[in-house]
């Protein structure tokens, strides 16, 4: 009787498992009617035949390996229905197995091997086959070439699209995937793309013992953390970063710098270090270290022999703690020279002539981080003179210019853009810089000021010059005021400049068609291909260059604006007058070898046809 019950219990478990197997691991790619991606060693039956055995589902593999029970798989399925994702990820999230165990199970299910990134060191020429952004985005690592096949470490070895793209990019027809865990991938990136300078700087700041403890993820506090945070701030300044991102995850902290507009990982310490790092930053920024459930803002100033360092700090509660972003601010010095911002000869003359006018509105437009404030500060610096009164209203004041009066917006203190602008106009200004025309009220005051003897400079978040005129109309400004007040609109983007390690490359036929390049253009082009080196942190790009689109309304365009012409009419008028679009300026820089066509396509929208 007991034996029969035991057999019955086992049979019941097997029946439950078979029911579970019908659903385990099911993702969009596993759904009925959706073909699975196939690899060279995929044993999944093809639709046209049944000679190959059916692949076991991951739940069955893990149960048979004794890593999880049927009951745990059922619990994970319930979790999956609520949270989505794959069943393996659900099992890890519930703490029923770790990432390495899941990786082993996946390898058994797919019939492929795993790779231990901790013990591997792929050569530089192999890593150079794929650009760093692609490696980070697709979570792949070229590991070796064996028997004319590229061995590719992959966090998701079922991503057939990535396998195909890697084959196309590298020229390897045969790709052999190897499973790697996401944690090992992140650690590999931190070590691989972190230059020896980073490691040496860290050791100098923490000492050999402190650095060793930090790398092992020990629960540090006190002096090592203080030294680390100070090192991080100074290192970011040295790298020319605009922001520092500190992001806590379940098993590690990702620390990244935004350099040349792109985020680059520099370190991934253990998760145990997240709290002490963030806490010390909050102390330095005079923030409430006991408050971890609400966003906070603060400010850090560090005296230095070379320059005083200023940082704006923002914290945000996330699932695994607090995320922190630190913006680097320049107060004085490092003023941009208008002549060195990359304007063409005619563009430079136009902006200088317009800035010398006694009244009118100058607008610089583009998305966040496109260099608008830098351009306008360069204009202010160019026209700054003891004989004139210049006042700015900004949120925040990121850089102070000698001899110019800067006003900081403070919503809590009742200092808004509109209230400050009204007050400034009673301060006998010659030139007013409004950080952003963010609403109809501010826009109306600024335009009226531009028509009553003041030169007004401001910014808008628009994609191009034509859209800027349409945006002003959308804000409710009368068409006759727009036509009368606007003297110059500058739309701009920042594209990454290729590093000196770049090589001369050929252009893809698809890009030739996309950009409409002519034989004459290609004959004189110096097209560069990014390679990557320690100097550019293996990105292939170092620094940025501005690309501009500039329009000073002609009599014809002012008439279109005065009569309320829409964006399409404005574009048609600008085309008839031969305006050089930002896209064309970007292509010219790519053909001159300053950037790449891919970077232009990534950053700039093509002109309307």
Beta strands, then each sheet from edge to edge (+ up, - down):
strand 1: 140-146
strand 2: 149-154
strand 3: 175-179
strand 4: 243-248
strand 5: 253-259
strand 6: 262-267
strand 7: 296-302
strand 8: 309-318
strand 9: 321-329
strand 10: 360-365
strand 11: 390-394
strand 12: 405-408
strand 13: 431-434
strand 14: 455-460
strand 15: 486-498
strand 16: 503-504
strand 17: 528-529
strand 18: 541-551
sheet 1: 1+ 2- 3-
sheet 2: 6+ 5- 4+ 9- 8+ 7-
sheet 3: 12+ 11+ 13+ 14+ 10+ 15+ 18-
sheet 4: 16+ 17-
end
